[in-house]
Amino acid sequence: RTITLDDTQPRMTYLSSVEPNYTAFNRDWIFVNVSLFEANPANMTFLLFNATSLVNSTFYTLAVSLNTTNVSVNFTGLRMNMTYTYNVTVMDFAGQSNTTEMRTITLDNAPPVLAFIPPTEANGTYRVVNYVFINVSMYEEVPANITFHIVNSTFSNITVKYFGLKDSNTSMNMTMNFSGLSTGSRYLYNVSVYDLAGNANTTETRTMILDDGPPRTAYV
């Protein structure tokens, strides 16, 4: 008879083909690939969760004296516009185990929701001011950035604001005040939002005329 004494925990790590934590993609699959080193592996379990429940549990029975190997699962046909988490656990025949970190990925094919709201001026407004104030309402599960763009015949300004990981599932109002503008000029402006999965949305382009005051009357 042969007996193996094993007091070493299995070693396991995600390979570079696995997406980094907190990423987003426009697709319906998640590929998980790990590198395992264990002299006496028994089994591995790949777990996939959404926000409310277990989505998939894939169990592998491993060969004795496997030593170093790569093991992978491709979770396909997943529901879009959802955030998933996953990890992998390995158990050896001595009863020792190891689990990878839990990673998060969002599958997203929906464009951000974006619209002008007051006090943004209506299209074609005339105002005796030297600024254009823009206010938009937006919702996006994994926002990347928002871009405010304003131009006239001689001037252009593009202002980009970036979002962080804490801004996921974001519903908010975003504002921009372009001030110190030349009067007596017509300006065009719009706003675009991009998400981490590459989806985008842009408002309509509005026009605002910055008047330089009431007409002047001259006596002759």
C-alpha positions, 0 to 999 in steps of 0.5 A: 500500500502507498500513503502520501503525507501532504501538508501543503496547500494547493497553489492556484492563480488566475492566468493573464487570459482572465479579465482583470477585476471590475471590468465590463464587456459587450458580450454574453460570456465569461472565460475563467482560466487558472494555473494549478500546482498540486501533487495530489489534486482531488477536484476543482469548482468554478462558481459564477454568481449574479447579484441575487443567486448562483448562476453556474457551478462547474465541478471537475474531478482531477487526476492523481499526480497532476502537478502543474496544469491549467484548467478553464471554464467558459460560461456562455449564453449569459444574460446581458446588462448584469454584473457577475462575480466568480471564483475557483476552489481546489481541493486535494486528497489530504483535505486541503483547499485554496480559493482564488479571489472573487472577481467582478465583471459586467456584461453590458450592451445597453447604451447609457441613458442621457437627456438634457434637463432644466436649467439647460436652455431650450434649443435656439434660445437667445440670452444676453449672457456670456455663458452656456450652462448645461445640465444633463441627467444620466444613468449608466451601470458602468460609466467610463466618462462624460464629454461636454462639447461646445463650438462656435465659428472660431472656438471649440471646447471639449471637457471630459470628466471620468468616473471611478469604480465607486460610480457603478450603477450611477444615476446622477445629474452632471453639469458644465458651465462654459463661461467667459464666452464671446457675445454676439455669437451662436454656439452649438453644444452636446453631451456624450457618455461612454461606458466601460463596455464601449457603449455610448450615447449622445444628446441632440445638438442644441443652439444658443445665441449669446446676444450682446444687448438690446439694439442701439439707436443712433440719432442723425 
